[in-house]
């Protein structure tokens, strides 16, 4: 499944020093998932002692990443 990043997500990733690989890893194998609606969710994963939260919409063939933060 592909991953597309919104401009907002790219900015948040840059500001918080989150790599595309960390986001893709979080989406592929999350530690937990919090559903926000039928197609939108928060995906959580601990990577290098940082808890990454990725907010994304799951479309037919790709994830659209809306935001990424370190919790």
URTA-V573101 format. One record per residue. N is the residue number from 0. RES is the residue in one letter. PSI is psi in degrees with one decimal (* if undefined). D_LAST is the distance of its C-alpha to the last C-alpha in whole Angstrom. Layout:
BEGIN
N:RES:PSI:D_LAST ; N:RES:PSI:D_LAST
END
This chain:
BEGIN
0:X:135.7:26 ; 1:X:168.1:25 ; 2:X:128.6:22 ; 3:X:138.4:22 ; 4:X:130.7:20 ; 5:X:163.6:20 ; 6:X:-41.5:21 ; 7:X:-46.3:18 ; 8:X:-43.4:15 ; 9:X:-41.4:17 ; 10:X:-46.0:17 ; 11:X:-40.9:13 ; 12:X:-43.7:13 ; 13:X:-46.9:15 ; 14:X:-35.5:14 ; 15:X:6.9:10 ; 16:X:49.8:13 ; 17:X:128.3:12 ; 18:X:161.1:15 ; 19:X:-36.7:17 ; 20:X:-38.5:18 ; 21:X:-40.7:14 ; 22:X:-46.3:14 ; 23:X:-38.5:17 ; 24:X:-40.8:16 ; 25:X:-41.6:13 ; 26:X:-36.4:16 ; 27:X:-40.1:19 ; 28:X:71.5:18 ; 29:X:150.5:15 ; 30:X:-34.6:14 ; 31:X:160.9:14 ; 32:X:134.6:14 ; 33:X:109.0:14 ; 34:X:132.0:17 ; 35:X:-29.6:18 ; 36:X:-170.6:21 ; 37:X:-27.8:24 ; 38:X:-6.2:22 ; 39:X:138.7:19 ; 40:X:160.4:16 ; 41:X:130.3:12 ; 42:X:130.7:12 ; 43:X:142.1:9 ; 44:X:140.0:10 ; 45:X:121.3:10 ; 46:X:122.5:11 ; 47:X:47.6:13 ; 48:X:14.2:10 ; 49:X:135.5:7 ; 50:X:110.1:5 ; 51:X:134.1:6 ; 52:X:122.9:7 ; 53:X:124.2:10 ; 54:X:124.1:13 ; 55:X:155.9:16 ; 56:X:132.3:20 ; 57:X:113.7:22 ; 58:X:-175.5:25 ; 59:X:-48.7:28 ; 60:X:8.2:28 ; 61:X:161.2:25 ; 62:X:140.0:21 ; 63:X:110.5:20 ; 64:X:122.7:17 ; 65:X:-40.1:16 ; 66:X:159.0:13 ; 67:X:132.2:10 ; 68:X:162.4:6 ; 69:X:126.3:4 ; 70:X:*:0
END
